[in-house]
Amino acid sequence: MKKFLTLILLLVSFLTTYAQQSNTVEMADAFRSSGKIYVVIATIVIIFIGLAIYLFSIDRRLKKIEKEK
Amino acid sequence: MKFIYQTWWKVIVVLLILSTFITGLILPVPRLAVLHETIRNLYFHVPMWMGMLSVFSISVFYSIKYLNTGKEEYDLASVECVNTGLLFYTLGLITGMMWAKYTWGEFWSGDPKQNSAAIAFLLYCAYIVLRNSIDEEQKRAKISAIYNIFAFPIMIVLIFVLPRMTDSLHPGSGGNPAFGKYDLDNGMKLAFYPAMLGWSFMAIWIATLRYRIRLIENKRNSIN
């Protein structure tokens, strides 16, 4: 009986750790809850807007040159 | 061809990509082992390949058109598409290596996906070398157009077919978590589709800019 009980106990403990494992895939939760993720987003957005403006300005300069011809 | 001189679609492209930076980083993603938070690379790394694919296909289209008509502009369009495609190819490779370092432990682990991507990269580098090695213009245009038409399907097979048939570590092949699971997640589609669309038209935009510069250069050279 004692053996049987310990066996069940071990099995159950295995189950709980297994369940825990599947729930705790590490994600950047702290980063999200502290709100610092918005800093990253702002940085990326600023960089991309800069690149986009640069591309548009090349476009405009090209249009001018094309009109001269 | 009026399309490439218009502005409206370029504005849409920029807005689409901007929206993915916000939705792609804020919206919740499925918790998967191995991938963790890098699952968000789907919105940034994968669209690079989409951009490459769209300009490479346009380049094949213009190669075929060149062979049909013999017009020089078509040849120039196809070359500039390949040049832009190589830029996106490099970006895709570098971001992939970055990601591999933190999930597989090695920048380059000789994975089938990485190896065949490298081979296909060399295939397109050979296109540039081949082009630059021929002096006569018409011959150069014709030979490089034919090479380009053959290189494209080989690239497709190398990057998108062969790695899926073997045991690759890359998500989506060999039972590794990827697309099958994303499909269930409608939240990811909200950032993924705009990213794919936006970046492929971004590649087209850059290609058109290069093409227009090339046209002017070409005109100037032929007058002298």
Boltz contact constraints between the chains, C-beta under 6 A:
constraints:
  - contact:
      token1: [A, 25]
      token2: [B, 31]
      max_distance: 6.0
  - contact:
      token1: [A, 25]
      token2: [B, 33]
      max_distance: 6.0
  - contact:
      token1: [A, 26]
      token2: [B, 36]
      max_distance: 6.0
  - contact:
      token1: [A, 27]
      token2: [B, 31]
      max_distance: 6.0
  - contact:
      token1: [A, 27]
      token2: [B, 37]
      max_distance: 6.0
  - contact:
      token1: [A, 28]
      token2: [B, 37]
      max_distance: 6.0
  - contact:
      token1: [A, 41]
      token2: [B, 22]
      max_distance: 6.0
  - contact:
      token1: [A, 41]
      token2: [B, 25]
      max_distance: 6.0
  - contact:
      token1: [A, 44]
      token2: [B, 21]
      max_distance: 6.0
  - contact:
      token1: [A, 45]
      token2: [B, 21]
      max_distance: 6.0
  - contact:
      token1: [A, 52]
      token2: [B, 14]
      max_distance: 6.0
  - contact:
      token1: [A, 58]
      token2: [B, 209]
      max_distance: 6.0
  - contact:
      token1: [A, 62]
      token2: [B, 212]
      max_distance: 6.0
